[in-house]
């Protein structure tokens, strides 16, 4: 303590000595003494001197462990509000963490996180959430081995960041644990608010998962690389507004064509909550890329090549029958597709499906409502794979309403849609157009538009006679040479 006090005394002397060399020149219209000391230039010079003093103080204080900082009364009485009495940057090496990863850093990291959570606060965020003022737990670019999850010891905290390093699970890390665990319970609706995890590599060492977020609000996971998980890379339960962006996840580190792809397991991201977003994320190995069982989530710029559909993998699995409310846009499903159970309010557009990747609508209670699958590109290998398919093993879809599957660009795969167009020519009194090769749902046509054009300028009476089994039957009262053009729509309200 005496060494620290002597150090601060020396620093104060240096600052005051430096201040004595500062010459203040004030210019004003009046030459009176009062005018010389009342102008704005004097205040500017004083602010510069105070800022210089504050910078020296910050450098000295940041170099000390946060828990050991105890400002002297003279510092506390400094008039400038820019003087930081207790910097909120917690350097983990100051707590004894080993940045080489050779020894266990669990306790040191836990102590740094605890100090950050229990540090100075600036009022409240949501009710019950203390505002930590932007505290940082700085991993300083190190590689740290941990033997148990870094589970936050207290709840009700917000405005905190952990960033800038690597965490790796030890060989005895719990197989059901997560490297970073935001799952503390509290009496409030939310455990945490505005916690940011940024610029991290998380290596689960095939011993569990990467990040768990429970009942938290406005969590940000940004620029993270999560690998070697066996359960889930990122698990979000409850709460809402967790944003995952600019990140990479894979059970095995590979760039595709991995010889062990058939054995990929686990789930890269599991959203079990509402109002979340995944943007600009790559998932390069896992059995399931993204599992969603919450409402009103958005996916954009997602690239899934985690496990090919031919090997039993799924890129995106929407598991919320009857209330999907998911938007998937500008994404890339690379040899692995999308499965949606009883989708209600699902939008998929402007995405690329490569390598025979397709969309599967799975019947649970036989409901599909408010689904748009439009303006996508499908590219396959001419094996007859349909771009959209139905799984009705649990029973047929009984209610189909407001479903639009159309305007998709298809190469090397078979088109499926809810809007189909066809034509036929012949000399006779009846014409049949079979739209089964295009229409997705069996025996379902709700609207038909047709045009009959005769080549001999005759005007026969004609009518639509039947449209069962996805076949349109048109009949005239006399035989004529004619061409018939048909457009049929399955997307209107329909129930059985």
URJOZI-V365765 format. One record per pair of residues at least 24 apart in sequence whose C-alpha atoms are under 6 Angstrom apart, sorted by sequence separation. I is the first residue (numbers start at 1). J is the second residue. D is the distance in whole Angstrom. If there is no record, write none. Layout:
i:j:d
I:J:D
I:J:D
This chain:
i:j:d
140:164:6
141:165:4
145:169:6
146:170:6
191:215:6
192:216:5
193:217:5
194:218:5
195:219:5
196:220:5
197:221:5
198:222:5
199:223:5
200:224:5
201:225:5
202:226:5
203:227:5
204:228:5
206:230:5
209:233:5
210:234:6
214:238:6
215:239:4
217:241:6
218:242:5
222:246:6
223:247:5
225:249:6
227:251:5
228:252:6
344:368:6
347:371:6
349:373:6
356:380:4
416:440:5
134:159:5
135:160:5
136:161:5
137:162:5
138:163:6
139:164:5
148:173:5
190:215:5
191:216:5
193:218:6
194:219:5
198:223:6
199:224:5
201:226:6
203:228:6
204:229:5
342:367:5
343:368:5
344:369:5
345:370:5
346:371:5
347:372:5
348:373:5
349:374:5
350:375:5
351:376:5
352:377:5
353:378:5
354:379:5
355:380:5
443:468:6
130:156:6
132:158:6
133:159:6
134:160:5
136:162:6
139:165:5
147:173:5
190:216:5
287:313:5
288:314:5
289:315:5
290:316:5
291:317:5
292:318:5
293:319:5
342:368:5
344:370:6
345:371:5
349:375:5
350:376:5
443:469:4
455:481:6
129:156:4
130:157:5
131:158:5
132:159:5
288:315:6
289:316:6
292:319:6
293:320:5
308:335:5
309:336:5
349:376:5
386:413:6
443:470:5
454:481:6
455:482:6
128:156:6
129:157:5
130:158:6
131:159:6
298:326:6
300:328:6
303:331:6
308:336:5
360:388:6
385:413:5
386:414:5
387:415:6
388:416:6
454:482:4
54:83:5
65:94:5
149:178:5
150:179:6
155:184:6
295:324:6
296:325:5
297:326:5
298:327:5
299:328:5
300:329:5
301:330:5
302:331:5
303:332:5
304:333:5
305:334:5
358:387:5
359:388:5
360:389:5
361:390:5
362:391:5
363:392:5
384:413:6
385:414:6
453:482:5
149:179:5
150:180:5
151:181:4
152:182:6
181:211:6
182:212:6
295:325:5
296:326:5
300:330:6
301:331:5
304:334:6
358:388:6
360:390:6
364:394:6
366:396:6
367:397:6
382:412:4
384:414:6
453:483:5
149:180:6
150:181:6
155:186:6
177:208:5
178:209:5
179:210:5
180:211:5
181:212:5
182:213:5
183:214:5
300:331:6
366:397:4
369:400:6
374:405:6
377:408:6
381:412:5
382:413:6
452:483:6
175:207:4
176:208:5
178:210:5
366:398:5
367:399:5
368:400:5
369:401:5
370:402:5
371:403:5
372:404:5
373:405:5
374:406:5
375:407:5
376:408:5
377:409:5
378:410:5
379:411:5
380:412:4
452:484:5
175:208:4
178:211:5
243:276:6
245:278:6
248:281:6
250:283:6
252:285:6
369:402:6
370:403:5
372:405:6
374:407:6
375:408:5
377:410:6
379:412:6
380:413:5
451:484:6
158:192:6
161:195:6
163:197:6
166:200:6
232:266:6
240:274:5
241:275:5
242:276:5
243:277:5
244:278:5
245:279:5
246:280:5
247:281:5
248:282:5
249:283:5
250:284:5
251:285:5
374:408:6
436:470:6
451:485:5
156:191:5
157:192:5
158:193:5
159:194:5
160:195:5
161:196:5
162:197:5
163:198:5
164:199:5
165:200:5
166:201:5
167:202:5
168:203:5
169:204:5
231:266:5
232:267:5
233:268:5
234:269:5
235:270:5
236:271:5
237:272:5
238:273:4
240:275:5
241:276:5
245:280:6
246:281:5
248:283:6
250:285:4
251:286:6
435:470:6
450:485:5
155:191:5
156:192:5
158:194:5
159:195:6
161:197:6
163:199:5
164:200:6
166:202:6
168:204:6
169:205:6
230:266:5
232:268:5
233:269:6
236:272:6
237:273:5
245:281:6
435:471:6
450:486:4
158:195:6
163:200:6
434:471:4
449:486:6
433:471:6
449:487:5
105:144:6
433:472:5
448:487:6
105:145:6
106:146:5
432:472:6
448:488:4
104:145:5
105:146:6
432:473:5
447:488:6
101:143:5
104:146:6
431:473:6
447:489:5
99:142:4
100:143:5
101:144:5
431:474:5
446:489:6
99:143:5
101:145:5
430:474:6
445:489:6
446:490:6
99:144:5
430:475:4
445:490:5
89:135:6
90:136:6
429:475:6
444:490:6
88:135:5
89:136:5
90:137:5
91:138:5
92:139:6
429:476:5
90:138:6
262:311:6
429:478:5
429:479:4
428:479:4
428:480:5
427:480:5
427:481:4
426:481:6
426:482:6
425:482:6
425:483:4
424:483:6
424:484:5
423:484:5
423:485:4
422:485:6
422:486:5
421:486:6
421:487:4
420:487:6
420:488:5
419:488:6
419:489:5
418:489:6
418:490:5
418:491:6
404:491:6
403:491:4
402:491:5
401:491:6
402:492:5
401:492:5
401:493:4
401:494:6
400:494:5
399:494:6
399:495:5
398:495:6
398:496:6
